[in-house]
Amino acid sequence: MEPMDIVGKSKEDASLPKATMTKIIKEMLPPDVRVARDAQDLLIECCVEFINLVSSESNEVCNREDKRTIAPEHVLKALEVLGFGDYIEEVYAAYEQHKLETMQDSSKGGKWSNVAEMTEEEALAEQQRMFAEARARMNGGAVPSKQPDADQSLDS
C-alpha cells in the first residue's frame, strides 16, 4: 500500500499505539520470550495493513449492498472473501462479548449518568455556572464561587 492510499492520511497518521501493541504482543507470548523492536514494528505494520485490507473489502461489500454504513456483517463477509473464513466464528464471538461489555458499561453510567436526573432549570443553571468558570479562566481571573442566576445573559 502506498503512503497516501488511506484517504487523506499519510503513512505516519495510519498507525496503532506502540505501547498498546507491545502489551498485546507480550500478553500473547510466554514470559521468557523476547521480541526484537524491529519485529514489534513489523507486527504493528502488519496489523495496520490487515485493518486497511479488511476495511477496504468491508467497504466494497457495503457498497455492493447499496449501504452507506459498514455494519458488522459486512466485516464478517469481508473476512470470508479475503480467505479468513476460519476466523469468522471467533471474531463473531469476540464481537458479541464486546457488545455485552459495552452494554454493561453503559448501564453503570458514566460522566453524564446523572444528567437525566436534572430538571431543565438545574441544567441551565449548571450550564451558566460552567460558562462563568470558563470565562473567568480565559480572562485570567478567579473562578466565581457563587452560581450565576439562570436568567443571566451569556454575553456578560
C-alpha positions as a Markdown table, in Angstrom:
| # | Residue | x | y | z |
|---|---|---|---|---|
| 1 | Met | 0.0 | 0.0 | 0.0 |
| 2 | Glu | 1.4 | 3.4 | -0.9 |
| 3 | Pro | 1.8 | 6.1 | 1.8 |
| 4 | Met | -1.2 | 8.1 | 0.7 |
| 5 | Asp | -3.5 | 5.1 | 0.0 |
| 6 | Ile | -5.6 | 5.8 | 3.0 |
| 7 | Val | -7.9 | 8.7 | 2.2 |
| 8 | Gly | -6.4 | 12.0 | 3.4 |
| 9 | Lys | -3.9 | 10.3 | 5.7 |
| 10 | Ser | -0.1 | 10.0 | 5.4 |
| 11 | Lys | 1.5 | 6.7 | 6.4 |
| 12 | Glu | 2.6 | 8.2 | 9.7 |
| 13 | Asp | -1.0 | 9.0 | 10.6 |
| 14 | Ala | -2.2 | 5.5 | 10.0 |
| 15 | Ser | -0.6 | 3.6 | 12.8 |
| 16 | Leu | -1.5 | 1.9 | 16.0 |
| 17 | Pro | -0.3 | 2.9 | 19.5 |
| 18 | Lys | 3.0 | 1.2 | 20.1 |
| 19 | Ala | 2.6 | 0.8 | 23.8 |
| 20 | Thr | -0.8 | -0.9 | 23.4 |
| 21 | Met | 0.5 | -3.1 | 20.6 |
| 22 | Thr | 3.6 | -4.1 | 22.6 |
| 23 | Lys | 1.4 | -5.0 | 25.5 |
| 24 | Ile | -0.8 | -7.2 | 23.3 |
| 25 | Ile | 2.2 | -8.9 | 21.8 |
| 26 | Lys | 3.8 | -9.6 | 25.2 |
| 27 | Glu | 0.5 | -10.9 | 26.6 |
| 28 | Met | 0.3 | -13.5 | 23.7 |
| 29 | Leu | 3.8 | -14.9 | 24.3 |
| 30 | Pro | 5.3 | -16.9 | 27.2 |
| 31 | Pro | 7.1 | -14.6 | 29.7 |
| 32 | Asp | 10.5 | -15.9 | 28.8 |
| 33 | Val | 10.2 | -14.9 | 25.1 |
| 34 | Arg | 11.6 | -11.6 | 24.0 |
| 35 | Val | 10.6 | -9.8 | 20.8 |
| 36 | Ala | 13.1 | -7.5 | 19.0 |
| 37 | Arg | 12.0 | -3.9 | 18.4 |
| 38 | Asp | 12.2 | -4.4 | 14.7 |
| 39 | Ala | 9.9 | -7.5 | 15.0 |
| 40 | Gln | 7.4 | -5.4 | 17.1 |
| 41 | Asp | 7.4 | -2.7 | 14.4 |
| 42 | Leu | 6.9 | -5.2 | 11.7 |
| 43 | Leu | 3.9 | -6.8 | 13.6 |
| 44 | Ile | 2.4 | -3.3 | 14.0 |
| 45 | Glu | 2.8 | -2.6 | 10.3 |
| 46 | Cys | 1.2 | -6.0 | 9.5 |
| 47 | Cys | -1.8 | -5.1 | 11.8 |
| 48 | Val | -2.2 | -1.7 | 10.1 |
| 49 | Glu | -2.1 | -3.4 | 6.7 |
| 50 | Phe | -4.6 | -6.0 | 7.8 |
| 51 | Ile | -7.0 | -3.4 | 9.1 |
| 52 | Asn | -6.7 | -1.5 | 5.9 |
| 53 | Leu | -7.4 | -4.6 | 3.8 |
| 54 | Val | -10.4 | -5.7 | 5.9 |
| 55 | Ser | -11.8 | -2.1 | 6.0 |
| 56 | Ser | -11.4 | -1.7 | 2.2 |
| 57 | Glu | -13.1 | -5.0 | 1.5 |
| 58 | Ser | -15.8 | -4.3 | 4.1 |
| 59 | Asn | -16.5 | -1.0 | 2.3 |
| 60 | Glu | -16.8 | -2.9 | -1.1 |
| 61 | Val | -19.3 | -5.4 | 0.5 |
| 62 | Cys | -21.2 | -2.5 | 1.9 |
| 63 | Asn | -21.3 | -0.7 | -1.5 |
| 64 | Arg | -22.5 | -3.8 | -3.3 |
| 65 | Glu | -25.4 | -3.8 | -0.9 |
| 66 | Asp | -26.1 | -0.1 | -1.6 |
| 67 | Lys | -25.5 | 0.7 | 2.1 |
| 68 | Arg | -23.7 | 3.7 | 3.4 |
| 69 | Thr | -22.6 | 2.4 | 6.8 |
| 70 | Ile | -20.3 | -0.6 | 7.3 |
| 71 | Ala | -22.0 | -3.0 | 9.6 |
| 72 | Pro | -20.5 | -6.0 | 11.5 |
| 73 | Glu | -21.9 | -8.4 | 8.9 |
| 74 | His | -20.0 | -6.5 | 6.2 |
| 75 | Val | -16.8 | -7.0 | 8.1 |
| 76 | Leu | -17.6 | -10.7 | 8.6 |
| 77 | Lys | -18.3 | -11.1 | 4.8 |
| 78 | Ala | -15.1 | -9.3 | 4.0 |
| 79 | Leu | -13.1 | -11.7 | 6.2 |
| 80 | Glu | -14.7 | -14.6 | 4.3 |
| 81 | Val | -14.0 | -13.0 | 0.9 |
| 82 | Leu | -10.4 | -12.4 | 1.9 |
| 83 | Gly | -9.9 | -16.0 | 2.9 |
| 84 | Phe | -10.1 | -15.6 | 6.6 |
| 85 | Gly | -13.3 | -17.7 | 6.9 |
| 86 | Asp | -11.8 | -19.9 | 9.6 |
| 87 | Tyr | -11.7 | -16.9 | 11.9 |
| 88 | Ile | -15.3 | -15.7 | 11.5 |
| 89 | Glu | -16.7 | -17.8 | 14.4 |
| 90 | Glu | -14.0 | -16.5 | 16.8 |
| 91 | Val | -14.3 | -12.9 | 15.5 |
| 92 | Tyr | -18.1 | -13.0 | 15.9 |
| 93 | Ala | -17.7 | -14.4 | 19.5 |
| 94 | Ala | -15.4 | -11.5 | 20.3 |
| 95 | Tyr | -17.9 | -9.1 | 18.8 |
| 96 | Glu | -20.7 | -10.5 | 20.9 |
| 97 | Gln | -18.5 | -10.3 | 24.0 |
| 98 | His | -17.7 | -6.6 | 23.2 |
| 99 | Lys | -21.4 | -5.8 | 22.8 |
| 100 | Leu | -22.1 | -7.4 | 26.3 |
| 101 | Glu | -19.3 | -5.4 | 27.9 |
| 102 | Thr | -20.4 | -2.2 | 26.2 |
| 103 | Met | -24.0 | -2.7 | 27.4 |
| 104 | Gln | -22.7 | -3.4 | 31.0 |
| 105 | Asp | -20.5 | -0.2 | 30.9 |
| 106 | Ser | -23.4 | 2.0 | 29.7 |
| 107 | Ser | -25.8 | 0.6 | 32.3 |
| 108 | Lys | -23.3 | 1.5 | 35.0 |
| 109 | Gly | -23.4 | 5.1 | 33.9 |
| 110 | Gly | -20.5 | 7.4 | 33.3 |
| 111 | Lys | -19.7 | 11.0 | 33.4 |
| 112 | Trp | -23.2 | 12.0 | 32.3 |
| 113 | Ser | -25.1 | 9.4 | 34.3 |
| 114 | Asn | -26.9 | 12.0 | 36.5 |
| 115 | Val | -27.8 | 14.4 | 33.7 |
| 116 | Ala | -31.2 | 12.8 | 33.2 |
| 117 | Glu | -32.0 | 13.5 | 36.9 |
| 118 | Met | -31.6 | 17.3 | 36.4 |
| 119 | Thr | -34.5 | 19.5 | 35.7 |
| 120 | Glu | -34.2 | 21.8 | 32.7 |
| 121 | Glu | -33.8 | 24.8 | 35.2 |
| 122 | Glu | -31.0 | 22.9 | 37.0 |
| 123 | Ala | -29.3 | 22.1 | 33.8 |
| 124 | Leu | -29.5 | 25.7 | 32.6 |
| 125 | Ala | -28.1 | 26.9 | 35.9 |
| 126 | Glu | -25.2 | 24.4 | 35.7 |
| 127 | Gln | -24.5 | 25.5 | 32.1 |
| 128 | Gln | -24.4 | 29.1 | 33.2 |
| 129 | Arg | -22.1 | 28.3 | 36.1 |
| 130 | Met | -19.7 | 26.4 | 33.8 |
| 131 | Phe | -19.7 | 29.3 | 31.2 |
| 132 | Ala | -18.9 | 31.7 | 34.0 |
| 133 | Glu | -16.0 | 29.5 | 35.2 |
| 134 | Ala | -14.7 | 29.1 | 31.6 |
| 135 | Arg | -14.9 | 32.9 | 31.1 |
| 136 | Ala | -13.0 | 33.5 | 34.3 |
| 137 | Arg | -10.3 | 31.1 | 33.4 |
| 138 | Met | -10.0 | 32.7 | 29.9 |
| 139 | Asn | -9.7 | 36.2 | 31.4 |
| 140 | Gly | -7.1 | 35.0 | 33.9 |
| 141 | Gly | -9.4 | 35.8 | 36.8 |
| 142 | Ala | -10.5 | 33.7 | 39.7 |
| 143 | Val | -13.3 | 31.3 | 39.3 |
| 144 | Pro | -16.5 | 32.8 | 40.8 |
| 145 | Ser | -17.7 | 30.9 | 43.9 |
| 146 | Lys | -21.4 | 31.6 | 43.6 |
| 147 | Gln | -23.6 | 30.2 | 41.0 |
| 148 | Pro | -24.9 | 32.8 | 38.5 |
| 149 | Asp | -28.7 | 33.3 | 38.1 |
| 150 | Ala | -30.4 | 31.2 | 35.5 |
| 151 | Asp | -31.6 | 34.3 | 33.6 |
| 152 | Gln | -28.1 | 35.8 | 33.4 |
| 153 | Ser | -27.2 | 36.5 | 29.8 |
| 154 | Leu | -24.4 | 34.6 | 28.0 |
| 155 | Asp | -23.0 | 37.9 | 26.8 |
| 156 | Ser | -21.6 | 39.0 | 30.2 |
